[in-house]
Amino acid sequence: MSGFPIIDLIAGMIFIYFLLSVICSSVVEIALTYVKARATLLAEWLTGIFDKPVKDGNSTVPLGQAIMDHCSVTALSGKGKAPSYIDAKNFTSALLEKLTYDPNNPTSIANNLDTFINKIEQTNDLSTELKRVLLNYAYEARDKYKEVSVKTTSELEMFRKKIETWYDSSMDRLTGDLKRRYSRPFTMIVAIVTAVLLNADSLNIAKYLYSNPDARAAVATQAYQAADTTGQAFMNRIDTMHAATPATVAQLQNTLDSGLYNINKAKAALQENLPFGWTTNSVSALFPKGNFWGGVLALLGKITGLAATVFAMMMGAPFWFDLLNKVANLRGTGGKPASSSGADNNSSAPPAQPAQPITISVNTNKDEEAVG
């Protein structure tokens, strides 16, 4: 407890929103894993950018599909399947190998930048625009190599680095597309379902905590503890879950285990005697007999409370965790007192200045990382 009921109430509400957001983000991440959202977007990007048909064994497929089926990539997902993630180095190796492959001399290997430039200029597997982009990277790498006085890397390595950087920037944009097409719609659906099933009415919860000092103190205590240790453990698990690319069975299992761990821990923390769930009294309060307008107002209040919870859950667990840490700092009682040795050595020191008021600065534009 902080000794200030209003701060305890705010901390308790933020803690509840944090736990509900943990549940929501975990469910969304598990759902995205099962529907293979990342793999779908990556396959769309590869086959859309590299759409020229090429020979792959006895069949003709788009170059993007040939890259996905390359031996340096198929270990992630299997031949004929889109992986959820391709490392930039593996992508560059697969792309350059496909572009420089000579069916008349399959054992020949392009081992210098001039050979790569010649192969790219002659290939018909790339669009004119993409061919110009790769040639520009090659010319820039050659010019930069000539300019540096200390040769710490080859011009070919510089060329590969430029392709890897281009690929990584494209994957960053693809992550934004994943949020727009999958994460945000899924998060809204899961948040609505969670709020309705749990009857997580923000107005009702705030009213309950305000009128019950013991419950408020208990929830506030958990909130402050979460700001110190437990919440960081939650965030570490969420970061691990988001970072785990479900390209292999082991990584898929890691994602699912992390999500289930987060859900179970959040549910356990919400076992405090809080007004969650639907009861006969809560349902009858929405439809009072002989009081039509009272029922309308109760229904509007319930919708408002649930909508507030849904909006809070969509802000994401990282947002509420950061805000909880800021509110937890308000428990301080002033500046750190000067040491006794310092006072003895300098008895003429001026009196300590009064503590400056603490302000909370919250970046409301902060977006979550989710879920994909």
C-alpha positions in Angstrom: 0.0 0.0 0.0 1.1 3.6 -0.7 -1.0 5.3 2.1 -3.0 7.1 -0.6 -6.3 5.3 -1.4 -6.6 7.0 -4.8 -3.1 5.9 -5.9 -3.9 2.4 -4.7 -7.1 2.4 -6.7 -5.3 3.6 -9.8 -2.5 1.0 -9.4 -5.1 -1.7 -8.8 -7.0 -0.9 -12.0 -3.8 -0.7 -14.0 -2.7 -4.1 -12.6 -6.0 -5.6 -13.6 -5.7 -4.2 -17.1 -2.2 -5.5 -17.3 -3.2 -9.0 -16.4 -6.2 -9.0 -18.8 -3.9 -7.7 -21.6 -1.5 -10.6 -20.8 -4.3 -13.1 -21.4 -5.4 -11.3 -24.5 -1.9 -11.1 -26.1 -1.2 -14.7 -25.2 -4.4 -16.0 -26.9 -3.7 -13.8 -30.0 -0.2 -15.1 -30.3 -1.4 -18.7 -30.0 -4.1 -18.0 -32.6 -1.6 -16.4 -35.1 0.7 -19.4 -34.6 -2.1 -21.9 -35.5 -3.4 -19.9 -38.6 0.3 -19.5 -39.8 -0.2 -15.7 -40.3 3.5 -15.0 -40.6 4.1 -17.7 -43.1 1.1 -16.5 -45.2 2.4 -13.0 -45.4 6.0 -14.0 -46.1 4.9 -16.3 -48.9 2.7 -13.5 -50.4 5.7 -11.1 -50.3 8.2 -13.6 -51.8 5.9 -14.7 -54.6 4.7 -11.1 -55.2 8.2 -9.6 -55.4 9.9 -12.5 -57.2 7.1 -13.5 -59.5 9.1 -14.6 -62.6 8.8 -18.3 -63.4 12.0 -20.4 -63.0 12.8 -24.0 -63.4 12.9 -25.8 -60.1 13.7 -29.5 -60.8 11.2 -30.8 -63.3 8.6 -28.0 -62.6 8.3 -24.3 -63.2 7.5 -22.2 -60.2 7.8 -18.5 -59.3 11.2 -17.5 -58.1 9.8 -16.7 -54.7 8.6 -20.2 -54.3 12.0 -21.5 -55.5 13.6 -19.4 -52.8 11.3 -20.9 -50.2 12.1 -24.4 -51.5 15.9 -23.8 -51.4 17.9 -26.2 -49.3 19.0 -23.3 -47.0 15.4 -22.5 -46.2 13.5 -25.8 -46.4 15.0 -27.0 -43.1 12.7 -24.4 -41.5 9.4 -25.6 -42.9 9.8 -28.4 -45.4 9.7 -28.3 -49.2 6.5 -26.8 -50.7 5.6 -25.0 -47.5 6.1 -21.4 -46.5 8.3 -20.8 -43.5 7.3 -18.3 -40.8 10.7 -16.8 -40.9 13.8 -16.7 -43.1 17.1 -15.4 -41.9 18.5 -12.6 -44.0 21.7 -14.5 -44.6 19.8 -17.6 -45.8 17.5 -15.5 -48.0 20.5 -13.8 -49.6 22.3 -17.1 -50.2 19.1 -18.7 -51.7 18.4 -15.7 -54.0 22.0 -15.3 -55.3 22.3 -19.1 -55.8 19.1 -19.2 -57.9 20.1 -16.2 -59.9 23.6 -17.5 -60.8 22.7 -21.1 -61.4 23.8 -22.3 -64.8 22.0 -25.5 -65.9 24.7 -26.1 -68.5 27.4 -26.1 -65.9 25.7 -26.9 -62.6 29.0 -27.1 -60.7 30.1 -23.6 -61.5 30.0 -21.1 -58.7 30.0 -17.3 -58.9 33.0 -16.3 -56.6 33.5 -12.6 -57.3 31.3 -9.5 -57.6 31.9 -9.1 -61.3 30.6 -12.5 -62.0 27.5 -11.7 -60.0 27.0 -8.5 -61.8 27.3 -10.3 -65.2 24.8 -13.0 -64.1 22.3 -10.5 -62.8 22.5 -8.5 -66.0 21.8 -11.6 -68.1 19.1 -13.2 -66.0 15.4 -13.2 -67.0 14.3 -14.3 -63.6 13.9 -10.7 -62.2 11.8 -7.8 -63.1 13.6 -4.8 -64.6 13.0 -2.8 -61.5 14.4 -5.5 -59.1 17.3 -6.1 -61.5 18.3 -2.5 -61.3 18.0 -2.5 -57.5 20.4 -5.4 -57.2 22.8 -4.0 -59.8 22.8 -0.7 -57.9 23.7 -2.5 -54.7 26.5 -4.3 -56.5 28.0 -1.1 -58.0 27.7 0.7 -54.6 29.6 -2.2 -52.9 32.3 -2.1 -55.6 32.8 1.6 -55.3 32.8 1.6 -51.5 35.4 -1.3 -51.5 37.7 0.8 -53.8 37.4 3.8 -51.5 38.2 2.2 -48.2 41.9 2.2 -47.4 41.9 -0.8 -45.0 40.3 -3.9 -46.6 38.6 -5.6 -43.7 35.9 -7.2 -45.8 35.4 -8.2 -49.5 33.3 -6.3 -52.0 31.2 -9.4 -52.4 30.5 -9.4 -48.6 29.5 -5.7 -48.9 27.1 -6.6 -51.7 25.5 -9.4 -49.6 25.2 -7.0 -46.6 23.2 -4.6 -48.8 20.8 -7.3 -49.8 20.4 -8.4 -46.2 19.7 -4.9 -45.1 17.1 -4.5 -47.8 15.5 -7.8 -46.8 15.4 -6.9 -43.1 13.7 -3.5 -43.9 11.1 -5.4 -45.9 10.5 -7.7 -43.0 10.0 -4.7 -40.8 7.3 -3.5 -43.1 5.8 -7.0 -43.2 5.6 -6.9 -39.4 3.5 -3.8 -39.7 1.3 -5.5 -42.2 1.0 -8.5 -39.8 -0.3 -6.1 -37.1 -2.8 -4.4 -39.4 -4.2 -7.5 -41.0 -4.1 -10.1 -38.2 -2.9 -8.9 -34.8 -5.2 -5.9 -34.3 -8.4 -7.6 -35.6 -7.6 -10.7 -33.5 -6.8 -8.6 -30.5 -10.2 -6.8 -30.7 -12.1 -10.0 -31.1 -10.3 -11.7 -28.2 -10.6 -8.6 -26.0 -14.4 -8.4 -26.6 -14.9 -12.1 -25.9 -12.7 -12.0 -22.8 -14.4 -8.9 -21.4 -17.9 -10.4 -22.0 -17.1 -13.9 -20.7 -15.4 -12.6 -17.6 -17.9 -9.7 -17.2 -14.8 -7.5 -16.8 -16.8 -4.3 -16.3 -14.3 -1.4 -15.6 -16.9 0.7 -13.9 -18.1 -2.1 -11.6 -14.5 -3.1 -10.7 -13.5 0.5 -9.9 -16.6 1.0 -7.8 -15.9 -2.3 -5.9 -12.3 -1.4 -5.2 -13.2 2.1 -4.1 -15.8 0.9 -1.6 -13.8 -2.1 -0.3 -10.5 -0.9 1.4 -9.3 -4.5 2.1 -9.7 -5.6 -1.5 -8.2 -2.4 -2.8 -5.2 -2.8 -0.5 -4.7 -6.5 -1.5 -4.8 -5.7 -5.2 -2.6 -2.7 -4.8 0.0 -4.8 -3.0 0.0 -7.3 -5.9 0.4 -4.4 -8.3 3.4 -3.0 -6.5 5.0 -6.4 -6.3 4.3 -6.9 -10.1 6.1 -3.6 -10.8 9.2 -4.9 -9.0 9.4 -8.6 -10.0 6.4 -10.6 -11.1 5.4 -8.2 -13.9 8.9 -8.3 -15.4 8.8 -12.1 -15.4 5.5 -11.8 -17.3 7.1 -9.4 -19.8 10.1 -11.6 -20.3 7.8 -14.5 -21.1 5.8 -12.3 -23.5 8.9 -11.1 -25.3 10.1 -14.7 -25.6 6.8 -15.7 -27.1 6.8 -12.9 -29.6 10.4 -13.5 -30.6 9.9 -17.3 -31.0 9.3 -17.8 -34.7 7.2 -21.0 -35.0 9.2 -22.4 -37.9 10.0 -25.7 -36.2 8.2 -28.0 -33.9 10.3 -27.0 -30.9 9.8 -23.3 -31.5 6.1 -23.8 -32.0 5.9 -25.7 -28.7 7.8 -22.8 -27.0 5.3 -20.3 -28.3 2.4 -22.4 -27.0 4.0 -23.0 -23.6 4.8 -19.3 -23.2 1.2 -18.4 -24.0 -0.3 -20.9 -21.7 2.1 -19.9 -18.9 1.1 -16.3 -19.3 -2.6 -17.1 -19.2 -2.4 -19.3 -16.2 -0.3 -16.9 -14.2 -2.6 -14.0 -15.0 -5.7 -16.0 -14.1 -4.1 -17.0 -10.8 -3.3 -13.3 -10.0 -7.0 -12.5 -10.7 -8.3 -14.9 -8.1 -8.7 -12.1 -5.6 -12.3 -11.6 -4.6 -13.1 -9.2 -7.5 -16.4 -8.8 -9.3 -15.6 -11.0 -12.3 -18.0 -13.4 -13.9 -21.7 -13.4 -14.4 -24.2 -14.2 -11.6 -27.9 -14.2 -11.2 -27.8 -10.8 -9.5 -25.6 -9.2 -12.2 -27.9 -10.4 -15.0 -31.1 -9.4 -13.2 -29.7 -5.9 -12.5 -29.7 -5.4 -16.3 -33.4 -6.2 -16.6 -35.2 -4.9 -13.5 -38.9 -5.6 -13.4 -41.2 -2.6 -13.7 -38.3 -0.2 -14.3 -37.7 0.2 -18.0 -35.5 3.3 -17.9 -33.5 1.9 -15.0 -32.8 -1.1 -17.1 -31.7 1.0 -20.0 -29.3 3.0 -17.9 -28.0 -0.2 -16.3 -27.5 -1.7 -19.8 -25.7 1.4 -21.1 -23.5 1.4 -18.0 -22.6 -2.2 -18.5 -21.8 -1.6 -22.2 -19.6 1.4 -21.2 -17.7 -0.6 -18.6 -17.1 -3.5 -20.9 -16.1 -1.2 -23.7 -13.6 0.5 -21.4 -12.1 -2.8 -20.6 -11.8 -3.8 -24.3 -10.1 -0.5 -25.1 -7.7 -1.0 -22.2 -6.8 -4.6 -23.3 -6.1 -3.4 -26.8 -3.5 -1.0 -25.4 -1.3 -4.0 -24.7 0.5 -5.4 -21.7 3.7 -3.4 -22.3 1.8 -0.1 -22.1 0.1 -1.0 -18.8 3.4 -2.5 -17.3 5.2 0.8 -18.0 2.4 2.8 -16.6 2.3 0.6 -13.5 6.0 1.2 -12.9 5.4 5.0 -13.1 2.5 4.9 -10.7 4.6 2.7 -8.3 7.2 5.4 -8.1 4.6 7.7 -6.5 5.0 5.7 -3.3 8.2 7.6 -2.5 8.1 9.9 0.5 10.7 12.5 -0.7 14.3 12.8 -1.6 17.0 10.5 -0.1 18.3 12.1 3.2 21.9 13.2 3.3 24.3 10.9 5.1 25.3 11.7 8.7 28.9 11.8 7.8 28.3 14.4 5.1 26.4 16.5 7.7 29.2 16.3 10.2 31.8 17.2 7.7 29.9 20.2 6.4 27.8 21.7 9.2 27.4 25.0 7.3 25.7 23.3 4.3 22.5 25.0 3.2 19.3 23.3 4.2 17.9 20.7 1.9 15.5 22.0 -0.8 12.0 20.8 -0.6 11.3 17.8 -2.9 10.0 18.7 -6.3 6.6 17.4 -7.3 6.6 14.2 -9.2 4.9 14.2 -12.6 3.8 11.3 -14.7 4.6 11.4 -18.4 2.8 8.7 -20.4 3.3 8.1 -24.1 -0.1 7.2 -25.2 1.0 6.6 -28.7 3.0 3.5 -27.7 2.0 0.5 -29.6 2.3 -3.2 -28.5 4.4 -6.0 -30.1 2.3 -9.1 -29.9 1.5 -10.8 -31.0 3.2 -12.1 -34.2 
